[in-house]
Amino acid sequence: MKQKFTINGMSCDHCANRVETTINELPGIQKVKIHLKKGQGVVKFDDTQVSADEIAKKVTEIGYETTVA
């Protein structure tokens, strides 16, 4: 499954890398692309292992307001 997320609060490449690393730690993640300037991310994942809501929750836990777009 491929899902787009809105991620608020990223201000630099370090922030984008932190979000990408955090998402990649979850089970079932296949590909992550974070767009710093757009404040978005696109994640390809196995929805039998992780849900879009779980991904958003994990990113929110590290300090970035995240919603499923």
C-alpha positions as CSV (number, residue, x, y, z in Angstrom):
1,M,0.0,0.0,0.0
2,K,1.1,3.6,-0.7
3,Q,0.0,6.4,1.6
4,K,0.7,10.2,1.7
5,F,1.2,11.9,5.1
6,T,1.2,15.6,6.0
7,I,4.0,16.3,8.4
8,N,4.2,19.7,10.1
9,G,7.2,21.0,12.1
10,M,10.1,19.8,9.9
11,S,12.5,22.7,9.4
12,C,15.7,21.1,8.1
13,D,17.2,18.1,6.5
14,H,18.0,16.6,10.0
15,C,14.2,16.7,10.8
16,A,13.4,15.0,7.5
17,N,16.1,12.3,8.1
18,R,14.8,11.8,11.7
19,V,11.2,11.2,10.4
20,E,12.5,8.9,7.6
21,T,14.6,6.8,10.1
22,T,11.7,6.6,12.6
23,I,9.3,5.3,9.9
24,N,11.8,2.8,8.6
25,E,12.0,1.3,12.1
26,L,8.4,0.1,11.9
27,P,7.6,-3.4,10.5
28,G,6.4,-3.8,7.0
29,I,7.9,-0.5,5.7
30,Q,9.1,-0.9,2.1
31,K,10.0,2.7,1.0
32,V,9.9,6.2,2.5
33,K,10.2,9.5,0.7
34,I,10.1,12.7,2.8
35,H,9.5,16.0,1.1
36,L,10.8,18.7,3.5
37,K,9.7,21.8,1.6
38,K,6.2,20.3,1.0
39,G,5.8,19.1,4.5
40,Q,4.8,15.7,3.2
41,G,5.9,12.1,3.2
42,V,5.0,9.2,1.0
43,V,5.3,5.7,2.5
44,K,5.0,2.3,0.8
45,F,4.2,-0.4,3.3
46,D,2.7,-3.8,3.9
47,D,-0.7,-3.0,5.4
48,T,-0.9,-6.5,7.0
49,Q,2.1,-5.5,9.3
50,V,1.5,-1.8,10.0
51,S,-1.3,0.7,9.4
52,A,-1.2,4.3,8.2
53,D,-2.5,5.5,11.5
54,E,0.3,3.6,13.3
55,I,2.9,5.3,11.1
56,A,1.3,8.8,11.7
57,K,1.2,8.1,15.5
58,K,4.9,7.1,15.5
59,V,6.0,10.3,13.8
60,T,3.8,12.4,16.1
61,E,5.5,10.7,19.1
62,I,8.9,12.2,18.0
63,G,7.4,15.7,17.9
64,Y,6.0,16.3,14.4
65,E,2.2,16.8,13.9
66,T,1.3,14.1,11.4
67,T,-1.9,13.3,9.6
68,V,-2.9,10.8,7.0
69,A,-3.5,12.8,3.8
